[in-house]
Amino acid sequence: RVKANLKARMKSRCEHLFEGISRNETPLKNIYTELYITAGETEGVCNEREVLQIETASRTCTSEDTPINCSDIFKHLPGQNRIITTVMTKGIAGIGKTVTVQKFILDWAEGKANQHLDFIFLLPIRELNLFKKQSSLHSLLCGFYHELGDIEDANRIAGCQVLFIFDGLDESRFALDFNQNETLFDIAEEAPIDVLLTNLIKGNLSPRASLWITSRPAAANKIPRKNITKMTEVRGLSNWNITEKLCGVVAPVWI
């Protein structure tokens, strides 16, 4: 029942985009364009100010160039057998990272993809920054998703297949000190949000959970590479979509 209620809420939250100053609602399905996402990462690009420089480097200096679909972000590549637990998705500002996350959640909520997941918890970094007091992971989640209040035993959540999505790492005001922060294993134990985040990413608080982190390239190194099992990058529109756009069939909408 809790899962069904959460899916209904996430569907309502993600099925529309809010555009412009007037915050007009636009159905996501009407304007979503599949982006070109690759496994691997661009090498040697540190300056986000020059968009053309980044786009040129993305085409010429990649360690891997394997395109993947949004819904397959947690699937391992052909020839790989390791379990993908933590995915980092990089991309320049405005390229569509948040909208891609929204489409992933909507497909799950509508029963179209990733139905092995019991819960998806979207935790935007911008909103986490507002939490000044200490909190347990369970209390934090209940603050975002009141539906979880019906689950009396917090450990039941830890036993489910859960995906945490931290959208917008580049907006983080947390130190994220993976070396000095205390270690936590109890999701009912209170700690600063910074400590909760590092322990989630390390796999201490919810060992069975998967994590998806989005970030601009310059902030991606806030997470130690050893804690990331798959690096991906949003590179823009696919070649098919670019061709279609040039022919005037698709009017791109950038969020």
C-alpha positions in Angstrom: 0.0 0.0 0.0 2.8 2.4 0.9 4.6 1.6 -2.4 1.4 2.2 -4.4 0.8 5.5 -2.7 4.4 6.6 -3.2 4.2 5.7 -6.9 1.0 7.7 -7.4 2.7 10.7 -5.7 5.8 10.4 -7.8 3.8 10.1 -11.0 1.9 13.3 -10.2 5.2 15.0 -9.3 7.1 14.0 -12.5 4.5 13.9 -15.3 4.7 17.6 -15.8 7.5 20.2 -16.3 7.1 23.7 -15.1 8.4 26.3 -17.5 8.9 30.0 -17.5 8.2 32.7 -15.0 4.5 31.8 -14.9 5.4 28.2 -14.1 3.2 26.8 -16.9 2.7 23.0 -16.7 3.7 21.0 -19.7 3.3 17.2 -19.9 6.8 15.6 -19.9 5.7 13.1 -22.5 5.0 15.9 -25.0 8.4 17.4 -25.0 10.9 14.8 -23.6 13.7 14.1 -26.1 16.0 11.1 -25.5 19.4 12.4 -24.6 22.8 11.0 -25.6 24.1 9.4 -22.4 27.4 7.6 -22.5 29.2 5.3 -20.1 32.6 6.6 -19.1 33.6 10.3 -18.7 35.2 13.1 -20.5 38.9 13.6 -19.7 40.7 16.8 -19.2 37.8 19.2 -19.2 37.8 21.5 -16.1 36.3 24.8 -17.3 32.5 24.9 -17.5 32.3 28.4 -18.7 33.1 27.6 -22.3 30.3 25.4 -23.5 31.7 25.0 -27.0 35.0 23.9 -25.5 33.3 21.3 -23.4 31.2 20.0 -26.3 34.3 19.7 -28.5 36.3 17.9 -25.8 33.3 15.5 -25.2 33.5 14.4 -28.8 37.2 13.9 -28.9 38.6 13.0 -25.4 36.5 10.3 -23.9 37.6 7.2 -22.1 34.5 5.3 -23.3 31.8 6.2 -25.7 29.1 3.6 -25.1 25.6 5.1 -25.5 23.0 3.9 -23.0 19.3 4.5 -22.5 18.0 6.4 -19.5 16.1 3.4 -18.1 19.2 1.2 -18.4 21.5 3.5 -16.3 22.0 0.8 -13.7 22.6 -2.1 -16.1 26.2 -3.3 -16.6 27.8 -3.0 -19.9 28.3 -6.0 -22.2 31.2 -8.1 -21.0 30.9 -6.7 -17.4 29.4 -8.7 -14.6 29.9 -6.4 -11.6 26.8 -5.1 -9.8 26.1 -1.4 -10.4 25.3 0.2 -7.0 26.3 3.9 -7.4 26.0 5.8 -10.6 27.4 9.3 -11.2 25.9 11.2 -14.1 27.8 14.4 -15.2 26.7 17.1 -17.6 27.0 20.8 -18.2 24.4 23.1 -16.8 21.0 23.0 -18.6 21.8 19.9 -20.7 18.9 17.9 -19.2 20.2 15.9 -16.1 17.2 16.7 -13.9 14.7 16.1 -16.7 16.3 12.7 -17.3 15.9 11.9 -13.7 12.3 12.9 -13.9 11.7 10.6 -16.9 13.4 7.7 -15.1 11.1 8.2 -12.1 8.0 8.6 -14.2 8.6 5.4 -16.1 9.0 3.6 -12.8 5.9 5.1 -11.3 3.9 4.1 -14.4 5.2 0.5 -14.3 7.1 0.8 -17.5 10.7 0.2 -16.3 12.8 -0.8 -13.3 10.0 -2.6 -11.5 12.5 -4.5 -9.3 12.7 -1.3 -7.3 10.4 -1.0 -4.3 11.0 2.6 -3.7 12.7 5.6 -5.4 13.5 8.5 -3.2 14.4 11.7 -5.0 16.4 14.0 -2.6 17.4 17.2 -4.4 20.6 18.6 -2.9 19.2 22.1 -3.1 16.5 21.0 -0.6 18.8 19.0 1.6 20.9 22.2 2.1 17.9 23.7 4.0 18.1 21.0 6.7 20.0 22.6 9.6 19.2 20.2 12.4 20.4 16.6 12.9 18.2 13.9 11.6 18.1 10.2 11.2 17.8 8.8 7.7 14.3 7.5 8.5 13.1 10.8 9.8 14.7 12.6 6.8 12.8 10.3 4.4 9.6 10.7 6.3 10.0 14.5 6.0 10.2 14.2 2.3 7.7 11.4 1.9 5.0 11.3 4.5 3.7 8.0 3.1 6.6 6.3 4.9 5.0 7.2 8.3 2.8 4.2 7.9 5.8 1.9 8.2 6.3 1.5 11.9 9.6 -0.5 11.7 12.2 1.7 10.0 14.4 -1.3 9.2 11.7 -2.7 6.9 12.7 0.1 4.5 16.4 -0.9 4.7 15.3 -4.4 3.6 13.7 -3.2 0.4 15.1 -2.5 -3.0 15.6 1.2 -2.8 17.1 3.8 -5.1 18.2 7.2 -3.7 18.6 9.9 -6.2 20.8 12.9 -5.2 20.1 15.5 -7.9 22.5 18.5 -8.2 25.6 17.7 -6.3 27.2 20.9 -7.6 24.7 22.8 -5.4 25.9 21.0 -2.2 26.9 23.1 0.8 28.1 20.1 2.7 31.8 19.3 3.3 31.2 15.6 2.5 34.4 14.5 4.4 34.5 10.8 3.6 37.6 10.4 5.7 36.7 12.2 8.9 32.9 11.8 9.2 31.7 9.3 11.7 30.5 5.9 10.6 26.8 5.1 10.9 24.9 1.9 10.4 21.5 2.6 12.1 19.0 4.4 9.9 17.2 5.5 13.2 20.3 7.2 14.6 20.5 11.0 14.3 23.4 12.8 12.7 24.1 15.9 10.6 22.9 15.6 7.0 26.5 15.7 5.8 27.2 12.5 7.8 24.1 10.8 6.6 25.1 11.5 3.0 28.6 10.2 3.3 27.4 7.0 5.0 24.7 6.4 2.4 27.2 6.8 -0.4 29.7 4.5 1.3 26.9 1.9 1.7 26.9 1.8 5.5 23.4 3.0 6.2 21.6 1.0 3.5 23.8 -1.7 2.0 21.2 -3.0 -0.4 20.3 0.5 -1.8 21.3 1.9 -5.1 22.4 5.5 -5.6 22.2 7.9 -8.5 24.1 11.2 -8.3 23.9 14.0 -10.9 26.4 16.8 -11.0 28.1 19.4 -13.2 31.5 18.2 -14.1 33.4 20.5 -11.9 31.7 19.2 -8.7 31.8 15.5 -9.5 35.1 15.0 -7.7 33.4 15.7 -4.4 32.6 11.9 -4.3 35.7 9.7 -4.2 36.0 7.7 -7.4 36.3 4.4 -5.4 32.7 5.0 -4.2 31.3 5.2 -7.8 30.7 2.0 -9.6 29.6 3.5 -12.9 30.4 6.9 -14.5 28.0 8.3 -17.1 27.8 11.6 -18.9 25.0 13.4 -20.6 26.5 14.6 -23.9 23.4 16.3 -25.5 20.8 15.1 -28.1 21.4 11.9 -30.0 22.4 12.1 -33.6 18.9 11.1 -34.7 17.4 13.8 -32.6 19.9 16.4 -33.9 19.0 15.5 -37.5 15.3 15.7 -36.7 15.8 19.1 -35.0 17.7 20.5 -38.0 14.9 19.4 -40.2 12.4 21.4 -38.1 10.5 18.4 -36.8 11.5 18.8 -33.2 11.6 22.1 -31.3 14.0 21.4 -28.4 13.1 22.5 -24.9 16.0 23.0 -22.6 15.4 22.8 -18.8 
